[in-house]
Amino acid sequence: MPRPVFAAAALAVGLLLVPAAARAAEPTGTWLTQNGDARVRIAPCGKNICGTIVWLKEPIDPQTGRPHLDDKNPDPSRRTRKIIGLRIFAMAPNGEGGWSGPIYNSDDGRTYAGKVLVRGPAQIEVAGCAGALCGSETWSRVGR
């Protein structure tokens, strides 16, 4: 009869480790976008997570010779903001093991319904939807 006791003990230990594993699955850190043109730092901001662009592959706009600006923003007062340093999302836990909230795309100046899901220690999936049209990409960890 020692085997069932061992199995029950192993199960109990496994259940105790679940919260630690869930904490390890938080997406905090610095992530390289799927096409490699930007890095986004994800950090806690209150109970949420916030994503901020911290690096661009091409930080200088070849047309102006200056840092890239948020020039496609529909709000004219925001079009002079630099892309590096721009917060593109603040998402709340969604109860499904991920985070949800609006995500801003400076490429087109639009804000989408977004989600972040951890896919492993070195990958997250970032998704955005405009109505029924959705898209996602996988970002790779480049730093903590």
C-alpha positions as CSV (number, residue, x, y, z in Angstrom):
1,M,0.0,0.0,0.0
2,P,2.9,2.5,0.0
3,R,2.4,3.3,-3.6
4,P,-1.0,5.0,-3.3
5,V,0.3,7.1,-0.4
6,F,3.3,8.1,-2.5
7,A,1.1,9.0,-5.4
8,A,-1.2,11.1,-3.2
9,A,1.8,12.9,-1.6
10,A,3.3,13.5,-5.1
11,L,-0.1,14.9,-6.3
12,A,-0.3,17.2,-3.2
13,V,3.3,18.5,-3.8
14,G,2.4,19.1,-7.5
15,L,-0.7,21.1,-6.5
16,L,1.4,23.2,-4.2
17,L,3.8,24.1,-7.0
18,V,1.1,25.3,-9.4
19,P,1.0,28.9,-7.9
20,A,4.7,29.2,-8.3
21,A,4.5,28.0,-11.9
22,A,1.8,30.5,-12.6
23,R,3.9,33.4,-11.2
24,A,6.8,32.3,-13.4
25,A,4.5,32.6,-16.4
26,E,4.1,36.3,-16.1
27,P,5.2,38.2,-19.3
28,T,7.4,40.7,-17.5
29,G,10.7,41.4,-19.4
30,T,11.8,42.7,-22.7
31,W,10.4,41.1,-25.9
32,L,11.5,41.2,-29.6
33,T,8.5,41.5,-31.9
34,Q,7.9,38.7,-34.5
35,N,9.5,40.6,-37.4
36,G,12.4,41.9,-35.2
37,D,11.8,45.6,-35.7
38,A,11.0,46.6,-32.1
39,R,11.6,45.6,-28.5
40,V,8.8,46.1,-26.0
41,R,9.4,46.1,-22.2
42,I,6.5,44.6,-20.3
43,A,6.4,45.6,-16.6
44,P,3.8,45.6,-13.8
45,C,1.8,48.8,-13.5
46,G,-0.5,48.4,-10.6
47,K,-2.4,45.1,-11.0
48,N,-2.0,45.4,-14.7
49,I,0.9,44.9,-17.1
50,C,2.1,47.7,-19.4
51,G,4.1,47.4,-22.6
52,T,6.5,50.2,-23.7
53,I,8.6,50.4,-26.9
54,V,12.2,50.6,-25.8
55,W,14.1,49.9,-29.0
56,L,13.7,50.1,-32.7
57,K,15.8,48.3,-35.3
58,E,15.7,51.6,-37.3
59,P,15.4,54.3,-34.7
60,I,15.9,57.2,-37.2
61,D,13.2,58.0,-39.8
62,P,15.1,58.0,-43.1
63,Q,12.7,60.7,-44.5
64,T,13.3,63.2,-41.7
65,G,16.7,62.1,-40.2
66,R,15.1,62.3,-36.7
67,P,13.7,59.7,-34.3
68,H,10.4,58.1,-35.5
69,L,7.3,59.8,-34.3
70,D,3.7,58.7,-33.6
71,D,2.7,60.6,-36.8
72,K,-0.2,58.3,-37.7
73,N,-2.0,59.0,-34.4
74,P,-5.6,60.2,-35.1
75,D,-5.1,62.8,-32.3
76,P,-3.0,65.7,-33.8
77,S,-1.6,66.6,-30.4
78,R,0.0,63.2,-30.1
79,R,1.7,63.1,-33.5
80,T,5.0,64.5,-32.1
81,R,5.5,61.8,-29.5
82,K,8.6,59.7,-30.1
83,I,8.0,56.0,-30.7
84,I,10.8,54.9,-28.4
85,G,9.3,55.3,-25.0
86,L,5.7,55.0,-26.2
87,R,3.4,52.9,-24.0
88,I,1.4,50.7,-26.4
89,F,-0.8,48.9,-23.8
90,A,-1.9,48.5,-20.3
91,M,-3.7,45.2,-19.8
92,A,-5.5,43.6,-16.9
93,P,-5.6,39.9,-16.0
94,N,-8.4,38.3,-17.9
95,G,-9.1,35.3,-15.7
96,E,-8.1,32.9,-18.4
97,G,-4.3,32.9,-17.6
98,G,-3.6,35.9,-19.8
99,W,-4.1,39.7,-20.0
100,S,-6.6,41.7,-22.0
101,G,-7.0,45.4,-22.9
102,P,-6.5,47.9,-25.7
103,I,-3.3,47.8,-27.7
104,Y,-2.1,50.7,-29.8
105,N,-0.4,50.1,-33.2
106,S,1.7,53.1,-34.1
107,D,2.1,51.7,-37.7
108,D,-1.5,52.6,-38.4
109,G,-2.5,54.8,-35.5
110,R,-5.3,52.5,-34.5
111,T,-6.1,50.9,-31.1
112,Y,-7.3,47.3,-31.1
113,A,-8.8,44.9,-28.5
114,G,-5.7,43.0,-27.4
115,K,-4.5,40.0,-25.5
116,V,-1.2,38.7,-24.2
117,L,-0.7,35.0,-23.5
118,V,2.5,33.4,-22.2
119,R,3.4,30.5,-24.5
120,G,6.6,29.4,-22.6
121,P,9.5,30.9,-20.8
122,A,10.8,32.6,-24.0
123,Q,7.7,33.3,-26.0
124,I,4.5,35.3,-25.7
125,E,1.6,35.6,-28.1
126,V,0.3,39.1,-28.7
127,A,-3.1,39.3,-30.4
128,G,-5.3,42.2,-31.6
129,C,-8.8,42.3,-33.0
130,A,-10.7,44.9,-34.9
131,G,-14.3,43.6,-34.8
132,A,-14.2,40.0,-36.2
133,L,-10.8,40.5,-37.8
134,C,-8.0,39.2,-35.5
135,G,-4.3,38.7,-35.9
136,S,-1.5,37.6,-33.6
137,E,2.2,37.3,-33.5
138,T,4.8,35.6,-31.3
139,W,7.3,37.7,-29.5
140,S,10.6,36.3,-28.2
141,R,12.2,37.1,-24.8
142,V,15.4,39.2,-25.1
143,G,15.8,40.2,-21.5
144,R,14.2,40.2,-18.0
